[in-house]
Amino acid sequence: MAKQDEMTQAPREKESSDKAKDKTGQDTRHVVEKTPRGEDGIGGTISLSEHVVATIAGLAARDIPGIARLGRSRLISFGKGVKRGVEVEVGEKEAALDLEIEIEHGCDIRQVADELRTKVAAEVDKMTGKKVVEVNLDVVGVRLPGGEVPEPASARVR
């Protein structure tokens, strides 16, 4: 009978060491949904890490023609580090994202940016229920035909 009583009590909170934390030690999980116990006696919460939102955005970016890669490094491509070049802030109902992208040479940057914003916002909303309020893009490079990346020009003024 003691086991039965334990099961009807409120579930224990997870230890703080079980939670995802960012570089500053802040908890990066956000509750998406709290489900009260139903007739079947089962309830619970769904929590979401900011890393999940960053992964969703990184995967969505892969599908956009004109995006060569995410992030600044020339050594990292889509095959490694899907979250590279993606920073997110997740609130109770909304999310905001910052992406660093490298563009294929010859692409209309504004058109690629529009497609990327639309795709990222749609995927994040579809998978998490969070309304994306902004997707900021920082174009950090241009990939030349053949996969070359132009070297930065030397400073004109010292």
PETAZI-V660356 format. One record per backbone hydrogen bond with DSSP energy under -0.5 kcal/mol. NH is the residue of the N-H (numbers start at 1). CO is the residue of the C=O. Records with the same first field share a line. If there is no record, write none. Layout:
BEGIN
NH: CO ; CO
END
This chain:
BEGIN
5: 1
6: 2
7: 3
8: 4
9: 5 ; 6
18: 15
19: 16
22: 26
25: 22
28: 20
30: 48
32: 46
33: 46
35: 33 ; 44
36: 34
38: 42
41: 38
44: 35
46: 33
47: 45
48: 30
50: 28
52: 49
53: 49
54: 50
55: 51
56: 52
57: 53
58: 54
59: 55
60: 56
61: 57
62: 58
63: 59 ; 60
64: 61
65: 63
67: 64
68: 66 ; 102
69: 102
71: 100
77: 75
80: 77
84: 81
86: 83
87: 98
89: 96
91: 94
95: 131
96: 89
97: 134
98: 87
99: 136
100: 85
101: 99 ; 138
102: 69
103: 141
104: 66
105: 143
107: 104
109: 107
112: 108
113: 109
114: 110
115: 111
116: 112
117: 113
118: 114
119: 115
120: 116
121: 117
122: 118
123: 119
124: 120
125: 121
126: 122
127: 123
128: 124
129: 124 ; 125
130: 124
131: 93
133: 95 ; 131
134: 95
136: 97
138: 99
139: 137
140: 101 ; 138
141: 101
143: 103
144: 142 ; 148
147: 144
148: 145
150: 142
END
